[in-house]
Amino acid sequence: MEVEKSFRDLEMMESQQQQQQQHEAVVGSSNVANMPGGVGPRDADEKRLNELGYKQEYRRLMTPFQQWAYTFSYTAPLGFITGYYGFMYSYGGPVTIIWGYLATTFGTLCMAFGMSEIISAFPTLGSVYYWVAQLVPKKHVAWLSWFVGWVYLFGSFCGTALNEYLLAQLLATCILLGTGGAQGNGYTLTAAQICGVTAALFVLHFFVSIVNTPWLGLLSTIGAWFQILSIVVICITLLAISPKYQSAKFVFTHFVKAPGNGISSGLLVVLLGLPYAQSILTGFEVGSHVVEEVKTAAMAGPRAMIRSVYVTASTEFVLLLVLTFCIQNPDNVLGDNTMTGGGDASAASQIFYDAFHAKFGHGSGGAIAFTTFACISLFFGNITNVTLTARMAYAMARDCALPFHHWLVTLTQKERIPINATIVTVIGSFICTLPSLGSSVAFTAITAMSTITAYGPYFVILACRHIFDNRFKPGPFSLGKWGIWVGGWGALWGAVMSILFCIPPEYPVTGSTFNYASVSMSGAILAGVVYWFTVARHNYKGPKRTIELATDSDDDVVKPNGDFGVHALTASKLPEVDGNHLDLKGSNGTIANSNDANFVKKPRNNFEVPTSEFPPLRGKHKNHLDLNGDEKV
């Protein structure tokens, strides 16, 4: 009830904001600010972005629904359930699949609600690292926000690699089944061939990801609807064709104790299974990476974040229930003597095969069709993955936080797409898949990294939100007095998940069974420490403001780097002049000599304003107003 009430309030506020924007469009220049640097008329979204220190670079052509679709498409419910079902089944069976998933859903919702407050207050690119910079005291801004951004960006590369590689593995399963299956001498792709397929998929996703914003919104909408409809089709079909169903006792109480992994503790088995359940709920905040392309961002952002969790969780839970009820032979789920060849990654495809085979006497066609649906699901999800990682890289480069930042911030002239950041995303993510050529254990560490590096920053953000509560000014979406409890539990849950991902999955622990996630994470942090002290700390001082606005009631005030307000937005306020200084104190924007009573000392930094914003000036310098006071105009 509280959730729906919050959404009703947001819808009412969105309607009011749209009416206000329409009114401003009619009123015209009375509420128009033409900013130096080429920024045009400001609506409420752009005004808030300017207040946060950034010019409007992207075009706000994505609707709030498309932003939610973008987030939901990223979660790719069918693709990740198909890919991870066997891992959850191996570590706890239906107990982990059903009850473990419900527990992770509750924890994820707490994180989503807590972070929704933050995106509502700060609707801008950069998400996690920008939020940290706004939440902590100034002395901690630079180093803490940079490290959070560094870890999250590294994890985004790993996550993009994981998703693309998982898609390639599902395609390999389809090829195996289509050529006769594991029991019929079907063709099995080698590790090198799967890596080659992954490379081809990255190239394809690069070209799909550099489309303009309207097309990206359309693809997200199509992807979201496909995610839902494909799950509906699979659930109805499986329930219709399955000759038998597992009992409720099996579905809700059957326990599988990690066969072959040498684990004697049932509790440890469940704890090892929870991270896989959590993995398929990761990414609920990805809508923040396109928030500067969305209308009514301060309200659409939290709505997309929360709805992505409960819609994703609902659809995935239904699919998990149907898959578990429709298991025809539990021994085949993880068995090696099967048409899919066995193994955790192909367990769901084996369930598809068994159901069709039990009904029709052959199951390859149905299993291939449903596994292909899962591939399409992941394909749409990976479009989002590539674009969000590129936009994260762009946002950090915009703030001089990355190497080659001048090159990374390049946008295409027409569509304003971060083309160079997208190139780096595709190449960097593909490099992260290369360990799969030599060791499945090494790649498993990268898969764990993709989640640890998300929930670690989530924990930091929520912890900072409540530790430095007096610094936080809520946006349109607020939890009020419940924020500390909901956000606190979300922060704790994120910390616990990060720890669980580092536990070795097999015993006894040897070089081939050790969980290298902790080593990979330590390596990423060490690399960050080296880069921070050698380069980054000299360039990055926190999120870099590309525009300065006064925060008083006068919408026509620009602030240079000093604490001075300059009424310099409308040319009508400045007459033709012949003097030495701009009056930074007077309310009418006139020019004064240094002897004038209204003269105010120069700002700390030179601040030049193109004369296109002002009437003609006399003097030898025709191009700029000199606020430094050293030159005559």
N, C-alpha and C positions, 0 to 999 in steps of 0.2 A: 504493500500500500504506500509506504514511504517513497519507494522508487518511482511508482507511477505518479505520485503527487509531484515529485521533483521534475519529472518529465513534462507534466502538464504545466508547471510553472515555467519551465524552459520554453515550451511551445508558445505560451502567452507572451513571454519576453521577446521571443523571436518575431512574433507578429507585430509587437510594438516597435521593435527595431526596424522592421521593413517599412512600417508606416512612417517612421521618422526619416528613413532614407528617401522615401518618396517625397516627403515634405521638403527635405533639403534640396532635392532635385528641382522642385518647383520654385523655391525661394531663390536659388541661384547663388550669385556671388557673395551673398551675405555670410554664407557658411563655407565658402570655398577658400582653400589655401593652396596657392601655387608655390610649392617648396623649391628652394634652390637645388639644382640637380635634376630637375625635370619631372618631379612627382606632381601629378595632376590633382583633380578634385578628390577630397578625402571623404569617404563614407565612414561609418562607425568602425568597421573592421580595420581600415587603413589608418584611421586616427589612433586606434589602440596600438597598432603595430608601430606607428611613429612614436608614441609615448614610450614604447619599449626600446626605442633607439634604432629602428630599422626603416629603410625606405621600402615601399611596395615594389618588389622586383617581379614577382610572379603575377600572373593574371588570375583573378578570383573567378574562375569559370566552373568550378566543381561545386555541386550542390551538397547540402548536408547528407542526403541519402547516399550520394556517390562516395562521400568520405566514409560512411559506415560500410558501404559495399567494398571499398578499398581495404578496409581493415578486416572485414569478414572473409573476403577473398584470400587475403594473406594466410589466414588460419587453415585454409584448405582442409576442412574436416575429413572428407572422404579419403584424401590422399594420405594424411598422417595416421588416421585410424588403420588404413590398409597396411601402411608401412610399419607401424609400431604395435599392432595388436599382438603379434607373437612375442615381443619382448615383455609386454605386460602379462601375457599368459604364462610365460616362463617363470617370472618372478611373482608368484602368488596365485596365478590362475584367475578364475572369476572373482575371488575375494578382492584382489587388487584391482581388477578391471572395473568392478561395480563400486565397491565401498571406497577404494583408494581414489577412484575418479571423483566421487562425490566430495571427498575431503579436499582434494586439490581444487575443485570448483569453488568451494567456500573460501579457501585461502586466496584464490585468484580474484574472486569478486571483491574481497576486502582490499586487495592491492589496487584493483581498478577503481573502486570508489574513492580511495585515498588519493590516487593520482589524478582523478577527474577534477578534483578541486584545484589542482595545480595547473593543468592545461587550461582550465577556465580562466585562471588568473593571468597566465602567460601564454597566450595563443600565438606562438612563433616557432619557426624552425629551430632545430638543434635539440629539441625535447630535453632529454635527460641532463646533458651538461649545462644547457642554458638554465634549466629549472634550479639546479644546484647553485649556480652563480647568483640567482635571485634570492635564494633562501638562506644563505650563510652570511656571516659578517664579512665585511670588505677584506679583511686581512687574510681570509681563507679562500676568497673567490677564485683567484688565478690557479693555484695548484690543485685544489680539490675539483673544481669544475673541469679542468683539463684532464685529470686522471680518470674521472668518471666518463668523459667523452672518449678518451683513448680506449678504455676497456670496452665500452659499449660499441664503438666503431669496429674494433678488432673482432668482437663477437658477431657483429653484423656480417662481416666477411665470412666468418665460419658458418653462420646460419645460412647464408646464401649458398655456400659450398655444399652444406649438408642437404638442403632441399633439392638442389640440382642433381646431386649424386643419388639421392633416394629416388628421384624420378627416373634416372638412368637404370637403377636396379629393378624398378617395377617394369620398365620396358624390356629388360633382360628376361624377366619372368614371362612376359607375354611372348617373347621370341621362343623361349624354351617350350612353352605349352603349344605354340603354333607349329612347332617342328616335330611334335611327337611326345613331348614331355620327358621327364627324367627317367621314366620307365620304358620309354620308346625310342631311346637314342636321340633325343632332341638336342638341339644345338645350345650349348652353354657358353655365354660370353665370358671371355677371360677378364681379369682385372684391368688389363691395358685397354681392351675393347670397351669396357664400361667407362673407363676414363675418357676414351675418345668420343663416346656418345655424350658424355657430360660436356666436353668441349664444344661439340656441335650445338647442344642445347643452350650453352652460354651465348654463343654467337647469335642464335635465334632470339634469345631474350634481350640481347643488347638492342637489336633493331626494333623490337616491340616496345621496349622501355623508353625510347626517345621520341615517341609520338607526342602530339600536343596534349594539353590538359583535357579538352573535351573528349578526345579519343581515349585517354587514360581513364577518365571517369566512366565512359561507355564500357570499356573493357572490364572495369571493376564491377559495374552493374551486371554485365553478362556473367562474369565469374561468380558473383554472389548468388545469382539465381541458379546457375549450374550447380553450385555446391549443394544448394537445398534440394533441387529437383532430382539430382542424381541419387542423393541419399534416400529420398522418398521412393524412387523407382526400385532401388536395390532392396530396401526394407520390404516393400510390398511383394516383390518377386520372390525373395527368399522365404517369406512367410507362406506364400502361395504354393511353392514347389517342394518345400521340405516335407518328406514323408513322415518324419518324426521330429519332435522337439525335446530338448533336454528339460528335466524337471526344474521347478523353482528352487528346490534344494540345491541342485547342481549349480544353477546360475548364481545364487546368492551365498552359498557356503562352501563350494568346492575349492580346495586349496592345492596348488601345485608348488612343490618345494624345490624350484630351480634345479631340475634334473641335470646331473653331470657337472654341476658347478661347485660341489664340495661344501655346501653351506648347510649347517645343522640347525641353525636358529631360524625359527619361523618368523620372528620379528624382523630379523635382518633381511630375510627374503622380501617381506613387504616393504621395508624401507628402501631396498634396492629397486623395487617396482614402481614406487611413487614418482621418481624423476621422469620415467617414461610417460606416465599419465600427465605430469606437469608440462612436459615438452609440447604436447599437442594443444596446450592452452597458452603458450607463449606468444607474445606479439600483440596483445590487446591495445598497446599504445601506439601502434604504427601509424594510425591516422594523424598523429601529431606531426608526422614528417611531410604532410601535404596541407597543414593547417593554414599556411599563407596562400593557398590556392582555393580556399573554401569560403563561402559566404556565411555570415553569422558565426564566425569561428569560435568565439568564447562560449557559445551554447552548443554548437554542433560537435565540438571536440569531445567534451565529456559524455555527450549522448552516444557518440559513435563508440567510445571506449567501453562504456558499460554494456551497451547492447551487444557489442561484439562478443563479450564474455558470455552473457546468458543465452544468446542465440546459438553461439558456437557450442557451449556446454550442453544445451538441450538437444541439438541435432546429433552431436557426437554420442551423448548418452543413449539416445534411442538406437543409434546404429550399433553401439556396443552391446546393448541388450539383445537386439535381433541377431547379431552374429553369434552371441553366446548361446541363445536358445536354439539356433539352427545348426549347431555343431552336430554332424551325423556320427562321427567317430572321434572321440577325444584323443585317441592315440595318434591320429593322423595330423593333429594340429602342429605338433613339433616333430613328428616322426620323419626319419630319413627315407624310408621306403615308400615314397609318395610321388605323384606326378610332378609336383613342384620342386622336388629335390630336398625338401625339408629345410629346417632353419627358421629362425625367428622372423626374418624379413618377409618370408613368403607364406606365413601362417594364414593370413586372411584370404589370400588367393586359393589356398588349399581348402578352406571352408566353402568358398564359392564353387570350387570344382566338385567337392563331395556332394553338395546339395543338388547340383545339376545332374551329376552322375547317378545319384540315388533315384532321381525322378525319371530321367530319360535314357539312362544307360551309357551316356557319354557326357563329359563335363568340360572339355577343353574350350568349346565355343563360349559357353556362359562365363567361365572363369576369365577368359581373355577379354570379353566384353566389359565385365565389371572391373577388372584390373585396369583396362583402358580408361574407364571412367575415372578411376583413381589417378591415373597419369594426367588426364586433362585437369583434374582438380589441382594437382601440384603445379601444372603449367601456369594456370591462372595465379596461383599463390606466389610463384616465383617471379612473375611480372612485378608484383608488389614488392617482393623482396629486393630485387635489383634497384627499383626506383627509390625505395626508402633508404637503402644503403648509400646510394649516390647523393641523395639530398642531405643525409647526415654528413657525408664527407664535404659537400658544398658548404653547409652551415658552419662547420668547424674551420674550413679554409677561409670563409668570409671573415672569420674572427682571427685570422693569422695563426691558427693553432696547429696547422699541418705543414709538412714540407711541400714546396712548390705551390704554396697557397695562391699565388698570383695566377698560375696556370689552371688550378682546379676550379676557380670561381668563374671560368668562362661559360657564358650562356649563349645558346644559339640566338641569332639576331631576331628571327621572326617569332619563334615559339617559346623562347626563354627557357630552354631545357639545359640543365647542367651536363653538357656533353662530355667534357673531360673527366668529370667526377664519375660519370657512368662508365667510361672506358676503364678507369682505374678499378672500379667496383668489379667489373667482369673479369679482368685479368687477375686481380688480387684474390678473388673468390676461387677462381679456377686453380690457382697455385695451392690453395688450402685443400684441394681434393687430391693432390699428388701423393700424399702419404699413403693413400689407399692402394697404390701400386706395390708397395713393399710390405705393408703391415696393416691388417684390419684393426689391430689394437691401437695403432697410432691414429687411425681415422676415427675410432670410437672416442678418443680423447678430444678430437675436434668437435664431434657432435655434442659432447658434454659441455665443451667450451661455449657453444652457441647459446646454451641456456644459462650457464653460470654467469656469463657476461651480460645477460639481460637482468637476471634477478638480483645480482650484486648491486648494480646501479639503482634498481627499484628500491632496494633496502636503504641505500644511502639517501635517496630522495625523500622517502617517507620519514626516515629518522631525522633528517635536517628540517623537514616541515614542522615537526613537533618539538624538536629540541630548541629551535629558534622560532617559536610560534609567534613572538611579538613582531617579527619581521614580515609576516605573511598577511597580505590583504586579499581576502577572498574575491573571486570573480562572481559572475552570475550564478554559478553552481557551487553550493556550499553544503557541507554536512552538519554545520553548526557544532553543537556540543558533542555530537557523536563522532566527530572527526578524529579525535585523539584515540578512541577505542578501535574504530574501524581501521584507520591508518596504522595504528600501533600493531594490531594483529597482522595486517598485511606486511609490515616491515619484518616482523618476526618470521612469518611464513617464508618470505623471500630469502632470509638468512639461512633458515633450515634447509630449504631446497638446494641452495648453493653448496652446503656442506655434504648433503646426501649424494650429489653428483660426483663427489671425489672419493667415495668408498669403492674399494676394489670389488668387481662383480664376480670374481671367481677365487676359490681357495684350494690349496695353499697359494699364497701370493708369490709369484715368480716374475721374471722379466717379461714373460708373455701374457701374464694375467693381471699385472699391475695396472691400476687406473692412472693413466698419464695426464688426466685432466688437471690435477694440482700442479704437475710439472709444467704443463703448457701455460697455465694461468700465471705461474711464477715467472716463466720466461717472458710473457707479455708485459707483466708489471716491470720486470727488470729492464726490458727494452724501453719501456716508457720512462723509467727513472733516468736512464742514460740520455734519452732524447730531451727530456725536460731540462736537465741541468746543463746540457751542452748547447741546446738551441731554443727549445720552446719557451723557456722562462724569459728569454730576451725579447721574444716576439709577441707572446700571448699574455695579456694583462687581464683577461676576462672577456666576456662577449663584447665585441667591438660595435659601438654605436655608429651607424652610418648617417644618422640625422639627430639633431638635438632640438627638443621641444620644451617649452616652458610648461609647467604643470598647473599654472593658475587658470583663472576662468577666461582669460583672453585667448581665443583660438588663433589670433593673428600674431603670436609672439614666437620668434625663433631664438634659441639659446646657443651661442657659441660655446667653446669648451670652458670658458669662464662662467661665472655666475651672473651674466648680464643678459637682459632681455632686449631684443632689438625689434622694434615694430617695422618690419621690412618685407612684408609679404605682399602688400598691395601698393602699386606705384602711385596711386592717388594720395598716399600718405606722405610722399616725399616730393617737395617742390624742386624745381631746378635750382641748384645751389652753387656757391663758390666759397668753400670753406675748407678747413683742415680736418675736422672731426665729425663723426656721426654721433648725434646725441643719444647715448645709451640710457639716459635716465628719463628724458622727457616722454610724455605719453602720446605726443602727436607726431613722433618720428621726424622732427626737424633736425637740421644740421647746425652745429654750434662751434665757435672758436674755443681755443683752450682757455680764454679769459672768461668765457661765458659761465654763469653760475651753474648751469645744467651740465657742464662738462664732467665726464666720468673717466677715470683712468682706463687705459686700454686693457682688453682681455689678456689672459695669460698667453694665449697663442694667437698668431696671425689668423685672421678670418676674412676671406675674400668672397665677395658676393658678385656674381655676374651682373653687368649693368642691364641685362635684358629684363631684370626684375624691377628696374627703377627708371625714372625719366632721364633724359639726356643730361650729361655732366660736362662741366667746363674743365679745362686744364690739359696737361700733356698726357695724362693717363686716362685713356678712353674706356678701358676694359673692366676696371675694378674699382670698387669703393675701398679705400685703404682704412681699415679699422685700427691699424697699428699706429697711425698718427704720424708716421715718418715722412710720408709723401703727400704732396698737395694734389687734390683732384680738381 
